[in-house]
């Protein structure tokens, strides 16, 4: 059995290249109000291979080999445009906008609680007035 490590590594690296293309690094563009946004990610890859041969007492010779690759993807942020202005909003650092977005669920919950308390006070007031 003849193992062609070079061909095996070429095949693995071609597959990783197809995963880490420019379209992967710069995600699909989307619009948010007046802003056009494009996600940006970082892609890291790693390769490994090995081969060996030797004498096996039960046969004339023995050989083996293998190759592997890994890929890691990390979101970096958003490339954003408005008119002729270009901005980069990092996803790993706290900016006023990201802090606000993080707080939106809490704010919505607090507003809903305040509304519910106001509705309950109105109901109690109506009950007292009707008695």
Backbone as ProteinMPNN parsed JSONL, in Angstrom:
{"seq_chain_A": "XXXXXXXXXXXXXXXXXXXXXXXXXXXXXXXXXXXXXXXXXXXXXXXXXXXXXXXXXXXXXXXXXXXXXXXXXXXXXXXXXXXXXXXXXXXXXXXXXXXXXXXXXXXXXXXXXXXXXXXXXXXXXXXXXXX", "coords_chain_A": {"N_chain_A": [[0.855, -1.176, 0.0], [0.73, 2.076, -1.005], [1.218, 5.271, 0.273], [0.312, 8.51, -0.37], [1.269, 11.2, 0.978], [1.562, 13.894, 0.359], [-0.463, 14.371, -1.57], [-2.653, 13.841, 0.035], [-2.455, 15.881, 1.995], [-2.754, 18.099, 0.301], [-5.406, 17.768, -0.483], [-6.75, 18.038, 1.976], [-5.992, 20.688, 2.676], [-7.145, 22.118, 0.546], [-9.831, 21.73, 1.126], [-10.076, 23.075, 3.584], [-9.425, 25.665, 2.733], [-11.654, 26.212, 1.169], [-13.577, 26.42, 3.157], [-12.694, 28.632, 4.611], [-13.074, 31.022, 3.096], [-13.166, 34.297, 1.487], [-15.818, 35.086, 1.559], [-16.65, 33.872, 3.861], [-15.168, 35.151, 5.865], [-16.018, 37.836, 5.647], [-19.199, 38.211, 6.319], [-22.641, 37.811, 5.144], [-24.189, 40.707, 3.865], [-26.44, 42.959, 5.504], [-29.309, 45.071, 6.141], [-30.022, 47.598, 8.496], [-32.18, 49.739, 9.473], [-31.012, 52.877, 8.577], [-28.501, 51.957, 8.233], [-26.013, 49.902, 6.716], [-24.835, 46.732, 7.214], [-22.151, 44.41, 7.78], [-21.086, 41.363, 8.921], [-17.954, 40.509, 10.474], [-15.491, 38.053, 10.755], [-12.93, 36.062, 12.37], [-10.802, 33.583, 11.165], [-9.138, 30.669, 12.007], [-6.747, 28.142, 11.3], [-5.451, 24.78, 11.447], [-3.073, 22.215, 10.769], [-2.136, 18.769, 10.488], [-0.078, 15.912, 10.028], [1.084, 12.592, 9.362], [3.203, 9.788, 8.793], [4.324, 6.446, 8.424], [6.456, 3.57, 8.249], [7.386, 0.142, 8.391], [8.782, -3.023, 9.437], [6.915, -5.924, 9.621], [6.661, -8.846, 11.406], [4.867, -10.779, 10.485], [4.278, -10.146, 7.906], [5.665, -8.838, 4.82], [6.139, -6.04, 4.833], [4.973, -3.04, 6.503], [2.838, -0.185, 6.494], [1.611, 3.094, 7.258], [-0.466, 5.991, 7.586], [-1.693, 9.361, 7.993], [-3.779, 12.308, 8.003], [-4.927, 15.479, 9.178], [-7.096, 18.252, 9.968], [-7.993, 21.334, 11.537], [-10.396, 23.881, 12.332], [-11.088, 27.135, 13.483], [-13.462, 29.575, 14.423], [-14.043, 32.959, 15.089], [-16.132, 35.59, 16.09], [-15.605, 38.976, 15.171], [-16.753, 41.534, 14.849], [-18.761, 44.176, 13.379], [-18.777, 45.587, 10.184], [-19.859, 48.634, 9.274], [-21.9, 50.856, 7.423], [-23.109, 54.148, 6.728], [-24.52, 56.228, 4.609], [-21.822, 57.955, 3.308], [-20.105, 57.303, 5.315], [-18.025, 55.082, 7.162], [-17.948, 52.593, 9.624], [-16.543, 50.573, 12.252], [-17.736, 48.218, 14.396], [-16.749, 46.658, 17.151], [-17.203, 43.322, 18.408], [-16.199, 42.257, 20.711], [-15.548, 44.187, 22.53], [-16.879, 46.513, 24.862], [-19.082, 48.854, 23.734], [-20.916, 51.953, 23.652], [-23.222, 51.424, 22.094], [-23.303, 48.565, 22.001], [-23.587, 48.071, 24.71], [-26.073, 49.21, 25.181], [-27.68, 47.571, 23.569], [-27.322, 45.155, 24.937], [-28.758, 45.781, 27.24], [-31.384, 46.083, 26.469], [-33.348, 43.871, 26.689], [-33.71, 43.821, 29.532], [-34.651, 46.422, 29.99], [-37.068, 46.378, 28.549], [-38.47, 44.484, 30.044], [-38.649, 45.829, 32.529], [-40.191, 48.078, 31.821], [-42.547, 46.778, 31.081], [-43.251, 45.669, 33.573], [-43.667, 48.041, 35.035], [-45.869, 49.04, 33.637], [-47.74, 47.029, 34.131], [-48.003, 47.303, 36.935], [-49.069, 49.867, 37.009], [-51.522, 49.394, 35.726], [-52.718, 47.696, 37.602], [-52.959, 49.434, 39.797], [-54.801, 51.227, 38.748], [-57.013, 49.522, 38.482], [-57.522, 48.936, 41.194], [-58.157, 51.498, 42.102], [-60.45, 52.016, 40.613], [-62.089, 50.033, 41.701], [-62.376, 50.984, 44.369], [-63.649, 53.43, 43.869], [-66.065, 52.532, 42.83], [-67.339, 51.43, 45.01]], "CA_chain_A": [[0.0, 0.0, 0.0], [1.533, 3.282, -1.143], [0.494, 6.421, 0.802], [0.8, 9.766, -0.931], [0.987, 12.209, 2.005], [1.445, 15.193, -0.296], [-1.807, 14.454, -2.155], [-3.587, 13.881, 1.149], [-2.399, 17.232, 2.555], [-3.351, 19.007, -0.686], [-6.864, 17.604, -0.414], [-7.207, 18.624, 3.241], [-5.831, 22.146, 2.632], [-8.156, 22.648, -0.37], [-11.114, 21.736, 1.837], [-10.033, 24.163, 4.573], [-9.478, 26.92, 1.974], [-13.043, 26.456, 0.763], [-14.313, 26.828, 4.36], [-12.205, 29.933, 5.07], [-13.018, 31.928, 1.952], [-13.47, 35.702, 1.782], [-17.244, 35.182, 1.889], [-16.807, 33.449, 5.253], [-14.572, 36.189, 6.708], [-16.993, 38.923, 5.591], [-20.493, 37.559, 6.171], [-23.631, 38.419, 4.252], [-24.592, 42.079, 4.174], [-27.843, 43.167, 5.852], [-29.644, 46.47, 6.399], [-30.653, 47.871, 9.772], [-32.527, 51.154, 9.366], [-30.199, 53.581, 7.588], [-27.167, 51.361, 8.243], [-25.73, 48.651, 6.022], [-23.893, 46.039, 8.096], [-21.546, 43.168, 7.306], [-20.325, 40.748, 10.009], [-16.553, 40.178, 10.191], [-15.02, 37.009, 11.655], [-11.54, 35.62, 12.241], [-10.731, 32.143, 10.951], [-7.821, 30.077, 12.248], [-6.679, 26.751, 10.856], [-4.285, 24.0, 11.84], [-2.906, 20.974, 10.012], [-1.214, 17.778, 11.02], [-0.001, 14.694, 9.226], [2.145, 11.676, 9.755], [3.295, 8.541, 8.04], [5.372, 5.567, 8.915], [6.535, 2.227, 7.663], [8.242, -0.724, 9.186], [8.74, -4.449, 9.149], [6.013, -6.71, 10.45], [7.123, -10.235, 11.292], [3.874, -11.618, 9.812], [4.223, -9.803, 6.485], [6.95, -8.303, 4.359], [6.3, -4.669, 5.313], [3.738, -2.393, 6.958], [2.891, 1.276, 6.365], [0.39, 3.775, 7.669], [-0.352, 7.448, 7.578], [-2.951, 10.078, 8.167], [-3.708, 13.767, 8.019], [-6.121, 16.09, 9.757], [-7.098, 19.711, 10.028], [-9.003, 21.935, 12.412], [-10.72, 25.263, 11.993], [-11.746, 27.877, 14.562], [-14.074, 30.807, 13.935], [-14.326, 33.906, 16.171], [-16.713, 36.84, 15.59], [-14.841, 40.172, 15.527], [-17.62, 42.7, 14.924], [-19.543, 44.517, 12.199], [-18.388, 46.696, 9.331], [-21.141, 49.318, 9.115], [-21.861, 52.093, 6.641], [-24.288, 55.011, 6.677], [-24.114, 57.236, 3.629], [-20.427, 57.744, 2.926], [-19.348, 57.042, 6.542], [-17.778, 53.671, 7.448], [-17.643, 52.353, 11.036], [-16.354, 49.188, 12.671], [-18.242, 48.02, 15.758], [-16.199, 45.377, 17.623], [-18.13, 42.54, 19.23], [-15.564, 41.827, 21.953], [-15.365, 45.328, 23.434], [-18.131, 47.189, 25.188], [-19.287, 50.194, 23.195], [-22.238, 52.411, 24.108], [-24.269, 50.732, 21.348], [-23.415, 47.175, 22.439], [-24.121, 48.098, 26.074], [-27.506, 49.471, 25.063], [-28.311, 46.356, 23.031], [-27.333, 44.189, 26.03], [-29.721, 46.173, 28.264], [-32.748, 46.173, 25.925], [-34.3, 42.934, 27.319], [-34.003, 44.263, 30.9], [-35.477, 47.632, 29.907], [-38.411, 45.97, 28.124], [-39.098, 43.828, 31.198], [-38.97, 46.856, 33.53], [-41.312, 48.87, 31.311], [-43.735, 45.935, 31.187], [-43.597, 45.607, 34.994], [-44.236, 49.338, 35.413], [-47.196, 49.122, 33.02], [-48.612, 46.117, 34.887], [-48.27, 47.918, 38.236], [-49.979, 50.984, 36.748], [-52.833, 48.825, 35.437], [-53.266, 47.183, 38.864], [-53.364, 50.593, 40.597], [-56.028, 51.735, 38.124], [-58.086, 48.589, 38.832], [-57.84, 49.135, 42.609], [-58.794, 52.795, 42.221], [-61.803, 51.851, 40.076], [-62.858, 49.254, 42.672], [-62.678, 51.865, 45.49], [-64.618, 54.424, 43.4], [-67.352, 51.899, 42.586], [-67.924, 51.005, 46.295]], "C_chain_A": [[0.899, 1.236, 0.0], [0.706, 4.474, -0.674], [1.133, 7.688, 0.251], [0.401, 10.898, 0.031], [0.785, 13.576, 1.366], [0.052, 15.382, -0.893], [-2.858, 14.559, -1.059], [-3.623, 15.276, 1.775], [-2.997, 18.262, 1.595], [-4.876, 18.954, -0.612], [-7.423, 18.259, 0.852], [-7.111, 20.148, 3.177], [-6.82, 22.781, 1.661], [-9.518, 22.726, 0.314], [-11.166, 22.876, 2.852], [-10.1, 25.515, 3.875], [-10.902, 27.232, 1.543], [-13.894, 26.892, 1.954], [-13.95, 28.245, 4.783], [-12.054, 30.904, 3.911], [-13.334, 33.361, 2.387], [-14.939, 35.863, 2.17], [-17.508, 34.744, 3.323], [-16.306, 34.543, 6.19], [-15.501, 37.4, 6.788], [-18.345, 38.291, 5.303], [-21.43, 38.314, 5.246], [-24.079, 39.774, 4.775], [-26.084, 42.108, 4.534], [-28.057, 44.637, 6.187], [-30.384, 46.578, 7.712], [-30.939, 49.36, 9.803], [-31.739, 51.804, 8.251], [-28.801, 52.968, 7.448], [-27.116, 50.091, 7.407], [-24.615, 47.98, 6.809], [-23.382, 44.756, 7.436], [-20.744, 42.581, 8.459], [-18.902, 40.388, 9.553], [-16.112, 39.142, 11.226], [-13.546, 36.715, 11.405], [-11.568, 34.104, 12.121], [-9.301, 31.683, 11.189], [-7.84, 28.615, 11.844], [-5.423, 26.09, 11.395], [-4.26, 22.688, 11.077], [-1.975, 20.036, 10.756], [-1.205, 16.561, 10.118], [1.128, 13.829, 9.748], [2.097, 10.422, 8.911], [4.418, 7.712, 8.627], [5.359, 4.24, 8.194], [7.484, 1.409, 8.52], [8.099, -2.163, 8.752], [7.811, -5.12, 10.147], [6.446, -8.165, 10.296], [6.165, -11.137, 10.515], [3.729, -11.29, 8.331], [5.555, -9.199, 6.084], [7.174, -6.869, 4.815], [4.942, -4.127, 5.754], [3.916, -0.885, 6.828], [1.561, 1.859, 6.801], [0.606, 5.275, 7.66], [-1.707, 8.079, 7.787], [-2.715, 11.576, 8.173], [-4.997, 14.29, 8.619], [-5.979, 17.593, 9.788], [-8.184, 20.157, 10.982], [-9.212, 23.382, 12.016], [-11.435, 25.9, 13.181], [-12.251, 29.206, 14.025], [-14.447, 31.68, 15.128], [-14.954, 35.165, 15.593], [-15.884, 38.041, 16.074], [-15.721, 41.399, 15.69], [-18.372, 42.905, 13.623], [-18.924, 45.705, 11.484], [-19.691, 47.364, 8.919], [-20.952, 50.597, 8.307], [-23.189, 52.821, 6.762], [-23.891, 56.165, 5.768], [-22.7, 56.953, 3.182], [-19.517, 57.534, 4.143], [-19.216, 55.532, 6.758], [-17.346, 53.55, 8.908], [-17.329, 50.877, 11.227], [-16.788, 49.088, 14.121], [-17.723, 46.666, 16.24], [-17.2, 44.639, 18.507], [-17.515, 42.14, 20.563], [-15.327, 42.954, 22.944], [-16.705, 45.989, 23.666], [-18.124, 48.592, 24.602], [-20.645, 50.66, 23.705], [-23.373, 51.673, 23.392], [-24.424, 49.294, 21.816], [-23.954, 47.098, 23.861], [-25.623, 48.321, 26.05], [-28.241, 48.232, 24.569], [-28.379, 45.287, 24.103], [-28.437, 44.487, 27.039], [-31.168, 46.183, 27.765], [-33.699, 45.163, 26.564], [-34.686, 43.346, 28.735], [-34.92, 45.482, 30.897], [-36.913, 47.283, 29.516], [-39.155, 45.334, 29.287], [-39.513, 44.851, 32.258], [-40.148, 47.706, 33.089], [-42.608, 48.068, 31.412], [-44.194, 45.828, 32.633], [-44.246, 46.911, 35.459], [-45.652, 49.486, 34.856], [-48.179, 48.242, 33.779], [-48.969, 46.696, 36.251], [-49.246, 49.08, 38.084], [-51.386, 50.493, 36.487], [-53.502, 48.322, 36.719], [-53.732, 48.322, 39.759], [-54.662, 51.174, 40.067], [-57.214, 50.853, 38.508], [-58.514, 48.79, 40.281], [-58.574, 50.448, 42.817], [-60.243, 52.716, 41.727], [-62.684, 51.076, 41.04], [-63.276, 50.133, 43.853], [-63.765, 52.888, 45.09], [-65.986, 53.812, 43.216], [-68.04, 51.477, 43.876], [-68.613, 52.101, 46.959]], "O_chain_A": [[1.724, 1.416, 0.896], [-0.403, 4.677, -1.17], [2.336, 7.906, 0.389], [-0.678, 11.476, -0.097], [-0.083, 14.336, 1.796], [-0.548, 16.445, -0.736], [-3.842, 15.282, -1.207], [-4.701, 15.798, 2.055], [-3.672, 19.195, 2.031], [-5.546, 19.985, -0.673], [-8.442, 18.947, 0.804], [-8.048, 20.837, 3.581], [-7.298, 23.886, 1.921], [-10.27, 23.677, 0.103], [-12.181, 23.562, 2.968], [-10.764, 26.426, 4.369], [-11.312, 28.392, 1.55], [-14.841, 27.659, 1.78], [-14.809, 28.984, 5.265], [-11.01, 31.54, 3.765], [-13.724, 33.595, 3.531], [-15.266, 36.691, 3.02], [-18.477, 35.188, 3.939], [-16.948, 34.834, 7.199], [-15.742, 37.93, 7.873], [-18.613, 37.88, 4.174], [-21.06, 39.322, 4.645], [-24.313, 39.955, 5.97], [-26.886, 41.381, 3.949], [-27.105, 45.361, 6.482], [-31.259, 45.767, 8.016], [-30.058, 50.159, 10.119], [-31.783, 51.349, 7.108], [-28.008, 53.424, 6.625], [-28.063, 49.305, 7.394], [-23.569, 48.583, 7.048], [-24.08, 44.113, 6.651], [-19.81, 43.223, 8.941], [-18.68, 40.012, 8.402], [-16.329, 39.322, 12.424], [-12.992, 37.071, 10.365], [-12.264, 33.423, 12.874], [-8.361, 32.249, 10.631], [-8.845, 27.929, 12.029], [-4.455, 26.762, 11.754], [-5.308, 22.118, 10.774], [-1.136, 20.463, 11.55], [-2.221, 16.224, 9.511], [2.005, 14.287, 10.479], [1.049, 10.055, 8.382], [5.343, 8.235, 9.249], [4.354, 3.848, 7.601], [8.285, 1.954, 9.28], [7.375, -2.473, 7.805], [7.911, -4.91, 11.356], [6.582, -8.658, 9.176], [6.587, -12.144, 9.949], [3.128, -12.059, 7.581], [6.462, -9.065, 6.906], [8.301, -6.509, 5.154], [3.897, -4.685, 5.418], [5.014, -0.365, 7.028], [0.521, 1.204, 6.725], [1.738, 5.754, 7.721], [-2.736, 7.405, 7.76], [-1.587, 12.044, 8.329], [-6.032, 13.625, 8.573], [-4.883, 18.136, 9.652], [-9.166, 19.45, 11.206], [-8.332, 24.024, 11.444], [-12.287, 25.272, 13.808], [-11.558, 29.884, 13.267], [-15.087, 31.211, 16.069], [-14.376, 35.768, 14.689], [-15.509, 38.11, 17.245], [-15.474, 42.224, 16.57], [-18.599, 41.965, 12.862], [-18.587, 46.71, 12.109], [-20.537, 46.735, 8.283], [-19.974, 51.323, 8.484], [-24.248, 52.205, 6.883], [-23.033, 56.977, 6.115], [-22.395, 55.85, 2.729], [-18.293, 57.581, 4.015], [-20.177, 54.788, 6.56], [-16.49, 54.301, 9.376], [-17.79, 50.031, 10.46], [-16.264, 49.797, 14.979], [-18.207, 45.629, 15.787], [-17.952, 45.258, 19.26], [-18.24, 41.721, 21.466], [-14.942, 42.7, 24.085], [-17.559, 46.022, 22.78], [-17.268, 49.413, 24.932], [-21.448, 49.838, 24.148], [-24.378, 51.334, 24.017], [-25.547, 48.832, 22.013], [-24.694, 46.173, 24.194], [-26.362, 47.696, 26.81], [-29.301, 47.884, 25.09], [-29.378, 44.573, 24.192], [-28.998, 43.566, 27.633], [-32.09, 46.281, 28.575], [-34.794, 45.562, 26.962], [-35.853, 43.24, 29.113], [-35.851, 45.569, 31.698], [-37.862, 47.825, 30.081], [-40.337, 45.609, 29.496], [-40.603, 44.754, 32.822], [-41.018, 48.025, 33.9], [-43.648, 48.611, 31.785], [-45.393, 45.888, 32.905], [-45.243, 46.896, 36.181], [-46.536, 50.004, 35.539], [-49.311, 48.648, 34.043], [-50.117, 46.593, 36.682], [-50.137, 49.266, 38.913], [-52.351, 51.092, 36.963], [-54.706, 48.498, 36.904], [-54.771, 48.214, 40.41], [-55.53, 51.572, 40.844], [-58.292, 51.359, 38.822], [-59.707, 48.813, 40.583], [-59.509, 50.517, 43.616], [-61.148, 53.279, 42.344], [-63.864, 51.387, 41.201], [-64.419, 50.043, 44.301], [-64.677, 53.173, 45.867], [-66.99, 54.493, 43.424], [-69.236, 51.187, 43.846], [-69.16, 51.918, 48.047]]}, "name": "protein", "num_of_chains": 1, "seq": "XXXXXXXXXXXXXXXXXXXXXXXXXXXXXXXXXXXXXXXXXXXXXXXXXXXXXXXXXXXXXXXXXXXXXXXXXXXXXXXXXXXXXXXXXXXXXXXXXXXXXXXXXXXXXXXXXXXXXXXXXXXXXXXXXXX"}
